[in-house]
Amino acid sequence: MSSPVEIPLKNILAIDRFSETPVYMQIARKMINTIQHGVLVPGVKLPGTRALAEILQIHRKTAVAAYTEIDAQGWIETIPNKGTFVTMKSLVMPSGPLRQKLDYTAVYPEKTGFTFRQSMLLDRSVSVSKAELEFTDGLPDVRLAPMDKLSKAYSSVLKRKNNNRYLGYSHVEGNEYFREQLTSYLNNTRGLHIGKENIMTTRGIQMGIYLASMLLIEPGDHVVVGDLSYYVANMIFQQAGANIRSVPVDDQGISVEAVRSLCATTRIRMLYLTPHHHYPTTVTLSAERRIELLNLSVQYGFVILEDDYDYDFHYHSSPVLPLASADASGMVVYIGSFCKALAPGLRSGYIVAPQNFIAELAKLRRIIDRQGDLMMEQALGELLNEGEIQRHLKKAQKIYQERRDLLCGLLKSEFKNYCTYTVPPGGLAVWTEWETDINLLKVSKECLKKDLYLPQTLLFQTGKLSAVRMGFGNLNESEIGKSLGILKQVVEMNKK
């Protein structure tokens, strides 16, 4: 055994008297850290509890408690009539240069000591800001969400005597009751003809796209998307190893002729669509093109991945039904969510497909996310059954239409010299195309200085295109007016 430790324990075991962590636990953790890093080597003798208490200016009982904790974790041993020693079984770092670099402070390494695959493809920052005002990607106003109804339903589920059924493992596909209610809701609102066995719940649209892509795409497969398209979906397809093939989009949606021409020369695995309101331009895919694309998918054998991210909001007439409603050959995988209908943070989505695909998809989901939030899904299912979500959507649709009209009216009167737009028939965003001599990135930075956040992810500026996808759903009428006032001021300064 070594002689008593001469390392300056008072510096190593510095105590934070204002920390919520008990003093004895602070001492134990820091001493274990010094052992792990080789500062206190196996066999070294530690000061007794009385001496440690004097060194650290603590009560002896605190020192005893610290040693008891360290001993319980197996880092020290007490030998009668000899003292307390760092156990010879302690795992320490190698001696030499690594040990010499230590400054006796417990630090977590900044970088790994091993290599791993890093993806520049997925390197896209999350859009977060503390600005008072923000144009979003088309998010809803969470202030409108029926949280009182949802919290009441959720609380009721928690308090039931039989709630243990929601606290354990259950169907990988999701809460059975929720899927039953969702089946009825989707059949009534989207013209589908499905049963609960055709649904698997997810934590939103992106999870649905990811799971479907992991199952459907092999490296080298060709996936067709619109030009422009949803950047997150493109990232997922490329991460799966797909080759992205872009085709034009006009005011009737994605070009069927371009898809047909591509199919004549290339084996297409999948066509990704946002037909209700194409992302990002908000145009609606015409009914005629929907039928043509379904026929092409049967003829050439490609999957149609239908992302119906904001079907619930339409302002003038009944929306065109999803492609999935007319799919008689099992070529469409339909993805939707309640993230726009209620609130993004609730993370409630779903995938609709033939039963054999859902069964295989569930195997993949099992190793990623064993199941959904059964409690929350039960509560949402009950709100669907009681018609609460439907009533909320009806009220919210009226409010969002008023906000859309206000935004478009102000764009027409205040920005007619700077941009053009088409009033969208639904959804929570307006596609605006700007004069190419306006530097949108500079505008975005100047707006932020005035407490208006215009995320770079909403800016589409190339040599021929200068556009902004302006989400209005999250802003009330006063906030829309204030936001456009700031934007106009910045644009005018930019034009001078």
Secondary structure as GFF3:
##gff-version 3
##sequence-region A 1 496
A	DSSP	alpha_helix	9	12	.	.	.	ID=ss1
A	DSSP	alpha_helix	23	36	.	.	.	ID=ss2
A	DSSP	beta_strand	45	46	.	.	.	ID=ss3
A	DSSP	alpha_helix	49	56	.	.	.	ID=ss4
A	DSSP	alpha_helix	60	72	.	.	.	ID=ss5
A	DSSP	beta_strand	76	79	.	.	.	ID=ss6
A	DSSP	beta_strand	83	86	.	.	.	ID=ss7
A	DSSP	alpha_helix	97	100	.	.	.	ID=ss8
A	DSSP	beta_strand	133	134	.	.	.	ID=ss9
A	DSSP	three_ten_helix	142	144	.	.	.	ID=ss10
A	DSSP	alpha_helix	147	159	.	.	.	ID=ss11
A	DSSP	three_ten_helix	163	166	.	.	.	ID=ss12
A	DSSP	alpha_helix	176	190	.	.	.	ID=ss13
A	DSSP	three_ten_helix	196	198	.	.	.	ID=ss14
A	DSSP	beta_strand	199	202	.	.	.	ID=ss15
A	DSSP	alpha_helix	205	216	.	.	.	ID=ss16
A	DSSP	beta_strand	222	227	.	.	.	ID=ss17
A	DSSP	alpha_helix	231	239	.	.	.	ID=ss18
A	DSSP	beta_strand	243	250	.	.	.	ID=ss19
A	DSSP	beta_strand	253	254	.	.	.	ID=ss20
A	DSSP	alpha_helix	256	265	.	.	.	ID=ss21
A	DSSP	beta_strand	268	273	.	.	.	ID=ss22
A	DSSP	alpha_helix	287	300	.	.	.	ID=ss23
A	DSSP	beta_strand	303	307	.	.	.	ID=ss24
A	DSSP	three_ten_helix	323	326	.	.	.	ID=ss25
A	DSSP	beta_strand	332	337	.	.	.	ID=ss26
A	DSSP	three_ten_helix	344	346	.	.	.	ID=ss27
A	DSSP	beta_strand	349	352	.	.	.	ID=ss28
A	DSSP	alpha_helix	355	366	.	.	.	ID=ss29
A	DSSP	alpha_helix	374	386	.	.	.	ID=ss30
A	DSSP	alpha_helix	388	414	.	.	.	ID=ss31
A	DSSP	beta_strand	419	421	.	.	.	ID=ss32
A	DSSP	beta_strand	429	434	.	.	.	ID=ss33
A	DSSP	alpha_helix	440	449	.	.	.	ID=ss34
A	DSSP	beta_strand	452	453	.	.	.	ID=ss35
A	DSSP	three_ten_helix	456	458	.	.	.	ID=ss36
A	DSSP	beta_strand	459	461	.	.	.	ID=ss37
A	DSSP	beta_strand	466	471	.	.	.	ID=ss38
A	DSSP	alpha_helix	477	495	.	.	.	ID=ss39
###
